[in-house]
Every structure is written in structure tokens, then in C-alpha cells.
Amino acid sequence: MPGFSQLDVTMPHYYFDVRNGRRHRDSLGLDCPDDNGAIAKAKFIATQIAIDTPQLNHRHVAVLNDAGDEIFEAPIRSKPPVS
């Protein structure tokens, strides 16, 4: 568009480590629009892991921002929580 310069717009980068007594680091991570997007992705990942390996308990997906700060922890549950 005339009058507008091209901006380099990048999304924040997040890492999704899995913890089950030991931490399994996510070395690649994903770009997400914001913290809420990363939290939603962590919940999705936790659900997928629970489906793939339902017999294991006491696991979490930890969300780390690009600075390495943990911003959220999504439990991996073999059964959905009762409402």
C-alpha cells in the first residue's frame, strides 16, 4: 500500500517442555500470537499426550516464553476433569 512501509512483524516464540519426573525440553518451540495462544496450545498438547499414553500420570506441559520464564503449566490427565 502506498504510504506504508513493510514492517517485520514476528510472533513471540514459546517452548513446551514435558515433565514427568524429568524435564523433556522442547528444543524447537512454536510461534504463538501471545501468552494466551501458547497456553491454548499447551492444553492441546497435554490432551494429545494423554490420549497417546493414558497410563502415565503426574505429567505436565510447561510453557516457557522466549526469555525462558515458565508462564503456565498444563496437567496431562488420563481422564478429563469432572465438571
N, C-alpha and C positions, 0 to 999 in steps of 0.2 A: 504494500500500500504506500502511496506517496506520502511523504512526511513522517513515516515511521522507520526507525532503524531496526535491524534484526537484532533481537536480544538472545543471549544464550541463557535459556531457562532450563534449569535442571531440577529434578525432584530429589528430595532427601534420600539418602541410602540407609537401609536398615539391615541388620543381621538377625537370624532366627536360630539361636542355639537350642539344642535339645539337651535337657538334663534328666538323667535317670540314675542319680548317684554319682555319675561322672558327667562332665560337660562335653558335648559333641559340638564343636564350633562350626558355624556356618562360615566358610571361607569366601563365598561369593556374595551373598546378600541379595537384596532386591531394592529397586527404587519404588517408593510409595509416595503418594501425594502429600502425606502428613502423618503425624503420630496415630491418628485415628485409623487411617488406611493401613498402617503397619499392624496395629492391634487387630483389626479385622482379618488380616492375612494370617497372623499368628493363631487366631481362633480356628481358622480354616485348616491350617497345617496341623494343629492339635487334633482336630476331628478326623482328619485323614489318617494320622498315625494311629489313633485309637481304633479305627476301622481295620487297618492293616495288621496291627498287633494288639488285639484286645486283651490278651492275657497279662500284659505287663501293667503295673500300677506305679504310682509315685513318680510320674514323669511330668515335665513342664517344657513349654516352648518359651524361652526368654527372648524378648525383643530388645535389641541394642541399637541405639542410634549411631550415626557415623562417628560420634565422639567416643563411643564405647560405653555410654551410660545405659544401664538397663532401665527401660521405661515401662515395661509390662511383663507379666508372667501369665501364660495361658496354661491351665492344667490340662493334661491329657487324661481323659476319663474313659474307662472301658464301657461305662454306661452313661447315658445322658443324665444330667442332674434332674431330680424330681422337682416339678414346679408346685 
